[in-house]
């Protein structure tokens, strides 16, 4: 069904939440923003002084991904956020420690994982989950205001994401094309604003 042995992993359950559920990547009337439109939105936020810096600070759990595994990120109260490409050897599945969002999981590539997370040395838990601490790299972000409305855009890994008012658009300052959405509750739970 998903090709070459891909394993589909649903990572959390979605519960209804007024105002957040009901708009997802398959909503037919959801406006789509291109990469250029997202870049313009971020440039305007920087000019207006709304772009800030934050870093991820809350420990996470991670385990080696199974080659071919597809991770579906589900945000509690919203439903599907995105799904990954099939995992390659060396990739990691990361699980946020954020009960408010259902402890959502996502795939991090083998090339990016060492620059984002460091092992704490805590003993591994069942299922191969290990505790990691974010490296704490400062990321640019802007909180979307009500004027932005809900829209969808392509994440760097090629899948659609939905951004809603109150969510953060996060950008790696060392790779300006690396822009993704962090749900409002997840951002509040896992990031620290530093400037």
N, C-alpha and C positions, 0 to 999 in steps of 0.2 A: 504493500500500500504506500509506503514512503520511500521505497527504493533501497537498494543495496543494504539490506539489513538494518535500516534506521530504526531506532527504538524511540517511540513517542512517549515522553514523560510529562504527565500533567502534574504540576508542582504544587498546586494549592487548589482549594475550592473557592468559588466566588459566591459571595452573599450579596443580596440586593442592598443598595444604599441610595437613598434619594439624592438626585442631583448629579451623581457620578456614573451610575450604571446606565445602560441603554445606548450609549454611544461607544461603538467599537470600530475596529479597523474595517469591518464589512458594512458599516452603515452607509446606505446609498447616497444620502444627502450630505455627507460629511465633506467639507471643503478640503482640498489637497494643497499643500504648500510645497513648492519645489525647493531644491537646495539653495538656489539663488534667493528665493523669498525668505528662507530661514536665515541666511547670511545677512540680508537686509534688516530683518527683525532684530538680530543680535547687534548689528552695527548701530541701529537706531537706539537700542537700549544702552549701548556704551556711550553714545553721544549724549543721551539724556541723563546719564549718571545712574541708571538702573542696573547696570551689569556689576556684579559683585564677585567676590572670591569665596569659595568654600572648599572644605576637604572632607572626605569620608572618614569618620572616626570610630564608628561602632564595629567591634569584632564581627566576623562572619564565620560561617562554617563552609568548608569546601571539600570536594572529593574529586579524584580523577574522573573525567568523563569517559564513557564507553565509546569507542569509535563508532560513528553513525548515530549516536544518541541525539535526539532533538529535544531541547528544553523549551517548554511552553511556560512563559512567565505569566502568572495569574495574580492580579492585585485584588485582595479581598475588598468586596464592595463595588468593584468595577468589572471584573472578568479578565479576559485575555488582554495582556499588555502587548506582547510580541512573542514570536518563537524564533529559535535560533536556526542557523544552518546546521547540517549534520556535523557532529563533533569529529575532530581529527585526533590522532594520537597526540597526547600531551596537553590537550585542552582540559579545563576544569569547570565543574558545576559549582557555582557559588550560591549560598543560601544566606540571605540577609537575616539578621536577628531582629525582626521587627514584627511583633504580633499584630500591630495595627494594620499591616498590609498582608498578613497571612504568611509571613516569612518567605517571601517570593524567592524564586531561584532563577538564575540566568547563566548563560555559558560565557566563559572568558577564554580567549585563545591562548595557546601555549606561548606565543610571542609576547603577549601583553600581561599575563598573570604575574610573572616575577616583579614587574614594575609597579604593580598595584597592591600586592599582598605579600606579607611575610608570616611564616609559620611561628606560632607562639611557643611550641614545645609541649603543649598540653597533650595528654594521651588521646589517641584516635577513638572516636565513638563508633557505635555500630553503623554498618553501611559504608565504612571508610571515611566518614566525615571527620575532618580535622579543624581545629580552631586556627584562624588566621587574623592578623591585624592589618587594616589598611595601611599602606605606606604613608598616606597623609599628604599626597601631592595636592597643591592648590589647583582648583578647577574654576573656570569662569562659569557664572550662571546668571540667569534672569528668571524671575518669577513672572509667569504670564498673567496679565491683568484681564479683567472682564472684556475689554475691547478686542482681545485676540480671538475670543470665542474658541470653540473646540475645532481642531483641525487634525489632519493626519499628514505624516511625512515619512520619507524613507530613512530608516536608521542606517548607520554605517555598515551594518552586516547585511543590508539589502532587504530587510523586512519592514512592513509598515508599523508605525507607532502612532498612537493618538495622544495629542497634547490638549490639555484642558486648562481653563483659567485656574490659577492657584498652583499649577504644576511648575516645576523648574525645567528649563532647557539648560543642559550642562554641556560645556565645551572644553575640550582639552586645549590649553594654550600652546602646547607643542605640536598639535595636529588640529588645526582649525576646522577640518572637515569631520572630525570626530565629535559629533553633536548628537545627543540623545535626550529623551525625556525621562525625568524622575518624578514619579507621582508625588503629589503634595505630602501625603502622610509618610511616604518612604523618605523623602528629602528631610522632613522634620525629624525623623527617627534616626537617620544614619549619617547625616552631614552636620558639620559645624561651620557657621559663617565666620570667616576670618578677616574680611575686609570688603 
